[in-house]
Amino acid sequence: MRSARVSESALRRKASFRASDALLVLTLLALPTWAQQSELRTVHGAVLDKAENPVTSAVVYLKNVRTLAVRTYISDKSGEYRFSGLDPNVDYELHAESGNMTSNTRTLSSFDSRKDIVISLKLDKEKKKT
């Protein structure tokens, strides 16, 4: 009967080690997510016309290439825009529009390791009529 108690006690210790092992594994799996959140990127800059003057109230489009989700920002009085909280593992496409003018589309690559990226967008071509 004593040996039954010993083996029962040993089983309890094994079970507690398994629970602590599972907790350790879950903690280690959560670390990359936490680390990734601390490395989020920001892109900002100015929207300019052909003469390099700032453009107020231009619409800046930021498209997540993976999900195709689009965020917009309206440039301020000095033509500035800003997008923050960007996933470093995703590519983005960025362009601006104002009136009948548009800028070239710029790509923000996941291979670019900078956390703070400055991109000026120049409105230098007419929008295509559809």
C-alpha positions as protocol buffer text, in pm:
chain_id: "A"
residue {
  index: 1
  type: MET
  ca { x: 0 y: 0 z: 0 }
}
residue {
  index: 2
  type: ARG
  ca { x: 290 y: 231 z: 73 }
}
residue {
  index: 3
  type: SER
  ca { x: 424 y: 182 z: -280 }
}
residue {
  index: 4
  type: ALA
  ca { x: 83 y: 288 z: -417 }
}
residue {
  index: 5
  type: ARG
  ca { x: 111 y: 617 z: -222 }
}
residue {
  index: 6
  type: VAL
  ca { x: 462 y: 678 z: -349 }
}
residue {
  index: 7
  type: SER
  ca { x: 363 y: 623 z: -708 }
}
residue {
  index: 8
  type: GLU
  ca { x: 55 y: 842 z: -661 }
}
residue {
  index: 9
  type: SER
  ca { x: 278 y: 1117 z: -520 }
}
residue {
  index: 10
  type: ALA
  ca { x: 518 y: 1076 z: -810 }
}
residue {
  index: 11
  type: LEU
  ca { x: 229 y: 1107 z: -1055 }
}
residue {
  index: 12
  type: ARG
  ca { x: 118 y: 1432 z: -891 }
}
residue {
  index: 13
  type: ARG
  ca { x: 470 y: 1576 z: -921 }
}
residue {
  index: 14
  type: LYS
  ca { x: 482 y: 1475 z: -1288 }
}
residue {
  index: 15
  type: ALA
  ca { x: 145 y: 1640 z: -1348 }
}
residue {
  index: 16
  type: SER
  ca { x: 262 y: 1962 z: -1182 }
}
residue {
  index: 17
  type: PHE
  ca { x: 577 y: 1961 z: -1395 }
}
residue {
  index: 18
  type: ARG
  ca { x: 364 y: 1917 z: -1707 }
}
residue {
  index: 19
  type: ALA
  ca { x: 147 y: 2213 z: -1609 }
}
residue {
  index: 20
  type: SER
  ca { x: 451 y: 2432 z: -1547 }
}
residue {
  index: 21
  type: ASP
  ca { x: 606 y: 2316 z: -1874 }
}
residue {
  index: 22
  type: ALA
  ca { x: 287 y: 2411 z: -2059 }
}
residue {
  index: 23
  type: LEU
  ca { x: 290 y: 2754 z: -1893 }
}
residue {
  index: 24
  type: LEU
  ca { x: 653 y: 2806 z: -1995 }
}
residue {
  index: 25
  type: VAL
  ca { x: 577 y: 2710 z: -2356 }
}
residue {
  index: 26
  type: LEU
  ca { x: 281 y: 2951 z: -2369 }
}
residue {
  index: 27
  type: THR
  ca { x: 495 y: 3231 z: -2228 }
}
residue {
  index: 28
  type: LEU
  ca { x: 766 y: 3169 z: -2487 }
}
residue {
  index: 29
  type: LEU
  ca { x: 509 y: 3166 z: -2766 }
}
residue {
  index: 30
  type: ALA
  ca { x: 374 y: 3503 z: -2652 }
}
residue {
  index: 31
  type: LEU
  ca { x: 717 y: 3671 z: -2654 }
}
residue {
  index: 32
  type: PRO
  ca { x: 746 y: 3717 z: -3033 }
}
residue {
  index: 33
  type: THR
  ca { x: 404 y: 3889 z: -3038 }
}
residue {
  index: 34
  type: TRP
  ca { x: 507 y: 4124 z: -2760 }
}
residue {
  index: 35
  type: ALA
  ca { x: 842 y: 4194 z: -2926 }
}
residue {
  index: 36
  type: GLN
  ca { x: 674 y: 4262 z: -3260 }
}
residue {
  index: 37
  type: GLN
  ca { x: 437 y: 4515 z: -3105 }
}
residue {
  index: 38
  type: SER
  ca { x: 730 y: 4709 z: -2964 }
}
residue {
  index: 39
  type: GLU
  ca { x: 884 y: 4733 z: -3313 }
}
residue {
  index: 40
  type: LEU
  ca { x: 590 y: 4890 z: -3496 }
}
residue {
  index: 41
  type: ARG
  ca { x: 677 y: 5139 z: -3770 }
}
residue {
  index: 42
  type: THR
  ca { x: 568 y: 5491 z: -3860 }
}
residue {
  index: 43
  type: VAL
  ca { x: 561 y: 5656 z: -4201 }
}
residue {
  index: 44
  type: HIS
  ca { x: 517 y: 6032 z: -4238 }
}
residue {
  index: 45
  type: GLY
  ca { x: 605 y: 6315 z: -4470 }
}
residue {
  index: 46
  type: ALA
  ca { x: 456 y: 6593 z: -4679 }
}
residue {
  index: 47
  type: VAL
  ca { x: 229 y: 6615 z: -4980 }
}
residue {
  index: 48
  type: LEU
  ca { x: 372 y: 6861 z: -5235 }
}
residue {
  index: 49
  type: ASP
  ca { x: 253 y: 7011 z: -5563 }
}
residue {
  index: 50
  type: LYS
  ca { x: 467 y: 7035 z: -5881 }
}
residue {
  index: 51
  type: ALA
  ca { x: 630 y: 7353 z: -5750 }
}
residue {
  index: 52
  type: GLU
  ca { x: 724 y: 7179 z: -5420 }
}
residue {
  index: 53
  type: ASN
  ca { x: 461 y: 7374 z: -5221 }
}
residue {
  index: 54
  type: PRO
  ca { x: 277 y: 7191 z: -4940 }
}
residue {
  index: 55
  type: VAL
  ca { x: -75 y: 7077 z: -5028 }
}
residue {
  index: 56
  type: THR
  ca { x: -343 y: 7119 z: -4762 }
}
residue {
  index: 57
  type: SER
  ca { x: -632 y: 6869 z: -4740 }
}
residue {
  index: 58
  type: ALA
  ca { x: -483 y: 6613 z: -4978 }
}
residue {
  index: 59
  type: VAL
  ca { x: -599 y: 6257 z: -4915 }
}
residue {
  index: 60
  type: VAL
  ca { x: -313 y: 6014 z: -4847 }
}
residue {
  index: 61
  type: TYR
  ca { x: -392 y: 5645 z: -4898 }
}
residue {
  index: 62
  type: LEU
  ca { x: -203 y: 5366 z: -4721 }
}
residue {
  index: 63
  type: LYS
  ca { x: -285 y: 5014 z: -4843 }
}
residue {
  index: 64
  type: ASN
  ca { x: -182 y: 4699 z: -4656 }
}
residue {
  index: 65
  type: VAL
  ca { x: -73 y: 4471 z: -4943 }
}
residue {
  index: 66
  type: ARG
  ca { x: -146 y: 4154 z: -4745 }
}
residue {
  index: 67
  type: THR
  ca { x: -502 y: 4232 z: -4632 }
}
residue {
  index: 68
  type: LEU
  ca { x: -583 y: 4504 z: -4889 }
}
residue {
  index: 69
  type: ALA
  ca { x: -712 y: 4722 z: -4603 }
}
residue {
  index: 70
  type: VAL
  ca { x: -682 y: 5094 z: -4680 }
}
residue {
  index: 71
  type: ARG
  ca { x: -626 y: 5372 z: -4428 }
}
residue {
  index: 72
  type: THR
  ca { x: -651 y: 5740 z: -4517 }
}
residue {
  index: 73
  type: TYR
  ca { x: -514 y: 6062 z: -4375 }
}
residue {
  index: 74
  type: ILE
  ca { x: -596 y: 6419 z: -4477 }
}
residue {
  index: 75
  type: SER
  ca { x: -284 y: 6636 z: -4490 }
}
residue {
  index: 76
  type: ASP
  ca { x: -275 y: 6924 z: -4243 }
}
residue {
  index: 77
  type: LYS
  ca { x: -211 y: 7298 z: -4300 }
}
residue {
  index: 78
  type: SER
  ca { x: 156 y: 7234 z: -4373 }
}
residue {
  index: 79
  type: GLY
  ca { x: 85 y: 6940 z: -4605 }
}
residue {
  index: 80
  type: GLU
  ca { x: 201 y: 6684 z: -4347 }
}
residue {
  index: 81
  type: TYR
  ca { x: 60 y: 6331 z: -4299 }
}
residue {
  index: 82
  type: ARG
  ca { x: 139 y: 6047 z: -4057 }
}
residue {
  index: 83
  type: PHE
  ca { x: 56 y: 5677 z: -4020 }
}
residue {
  index: 84
  type: SER
  ca { x: 177 y: 5494 z: -3710 }
}
residue {
  index: 85
  type: GLY
  ca { x: 141 y: 5144 z: -3565 }
}
residue {
  index: 86
  type: LEU
  ca { x: 243 y: 4975 z: -3890 }
}
residue {
  index: 87
  type: ASP
  ca { x: 331 y: 4605 z: -3888 }
}
residue {
  index: 88
  type: PRO
  ca { x: 702 y: 4563 z: -3977 }
}
residue {
  index: 89
  type: ASN
  ca { x: 629 y: 4230 z: -4150 }
}
residue {
  index: 90
  type: VAL
  ca { x: 387 y: 4375 z: -4405 }
}
residue {
  index: 91
  type: ASP
  ca { x: 439 y: 4572 z: -4728 }
}
residue {
  index: 92
  type: TYR
  ca { x: 235 y: 4889 z: -4777 }
}
residue {
  index: 93
  type: GLU
  ca { x: 153 y: 5105 z: -5078 }
}
residue {
  index: 94
  type: LEU
  ca { x: 122 y: 5481 z: -5031 }
}
residue {
  index: 95
  type: HIS
  ca { x: -4 y: 5760 z: -5258 }
}
residue {
  index: 96
  type: ALA
  ca { x: -177 y: 6097 z: -5236 }
}
residue {
  index: 97
  type: GLU
  ca { x: -461 y: 6264 z: -5427 }
}
residue {
  index: 98
  type: SER
  ca { x: -596 y: 6616 z: -5439 }
}
residue {
  index: 99
  type: GLY
  ca { x: -846 y: 6747 z: -5690 }
}
residue {
  index: 100
  type: ASN
  ca { x: -760 y: 6592 z: -6025 }
}
residue {
  index: 101
  type: MET
  ca { x: -395 y: 6533 z: -5933 }
}
residue {
  index: 102
  type: THR
  ca { x: -227 y: 6223 z: -5791 }
}
residue {
  index: 103
  type: SER
  ca { x: 121 y: 6115 z: -5685 }
}
residue {
  index: 104
  type: ASN
  ca { x: 317 y: 5808 z: -5784 }
}
residue {
  index: 105
  type: THR
  ca { x: 253 y: 5504 z: -5565 }
}
residue {
  index: 106
  type: ARG
  ca { x: 540 y: 5441 z: -5325 }
}
residue {
  index: 107
  type: THR
  ca { x: 606 y: 5106 z: -5159 }
}
residue {
  index: 108
  type: LEU
  ca { x: 699 y: 5065 z: -4794 }
}
residue {
  index: 109
  type: SER
  ca { x: 876 y: 4728 z: -4788 }
}
residue {
  index: 110
  type: SER
  ca { x: 887 y: 4481 z: -4501 }
}
residue {
  index: 111
  type: PHE
  ca { x: 1259 y: 4445 z: -4584 }
}
residue {
  index: 112
  type: ASP
  ca { x: 1313 y: 4809 z: -4482 }
}
residue {
  index: 113
  type: SER
  ca { x: 1416 y: 4783 z: -4116 }
}
residue {
  index: 114
  type: ARG
  ca { x: 1374 y: 5154 z: -4032 }
}
residue {
  index: 115
  type: LYS
  ca { x: 1113 y: 5227 z: -3766 }
}
residue {
  index: 116
  type: ASP
  ca { x: 1057 y: 5592 z: -3868 }
}
residue {
  index: 117
  type: ILE
  ca { x: 1025 y: 5642 z: -4243 }
}
residue {
  index: 118
  type: VAL
  ca { x: 990 y: 5977 z: -4419 }
}
residue {
  index: 119
  type: ILE
  ca { x: 831 y: 5980 z: -4767 }
}
residue {
  index: 120
  type: SER
  ca { x: 730 y: 6296 z: -4954 }
}
residue {
  index: 121
  type: LEU
  ca { x: 449 y: 6253 z: -5206 }
}
residue {
  index: 122
  type: LYS
  ca { x: 450 y: 6485 z: -5508 }
}
residue {
  index: 123
  type: LEU
  ca { x: 122 y: 6550 z: -5691 }
}
residue {
  index: 124
  type: ASP
  ca { x: 261 y: 6560 z: -6043 }
}
residue {
  index: 125
  type: LYS
  ca { x: 20 y: 6371 z: -6268 }
}
residue {
  index: 126
  type: GLU
  ca { x: -346 y: 6387 z: -6352 }
}
residue {
  index: 127
  type: LYS
  ca { x: -579 y: 6113 z: -6233 }
}
residue {
  index: 128
  type: LYS
  ca { x: -693 y: 5869 z: -6497 }
}
residue {
  index: 129
  type: LYS
  ca { x: -1054 y: 5925 z: -6594 }
}
residue {
  index: 130
  type: THR
  ca { x: -1273 y: 5617 z: -6557 }
}
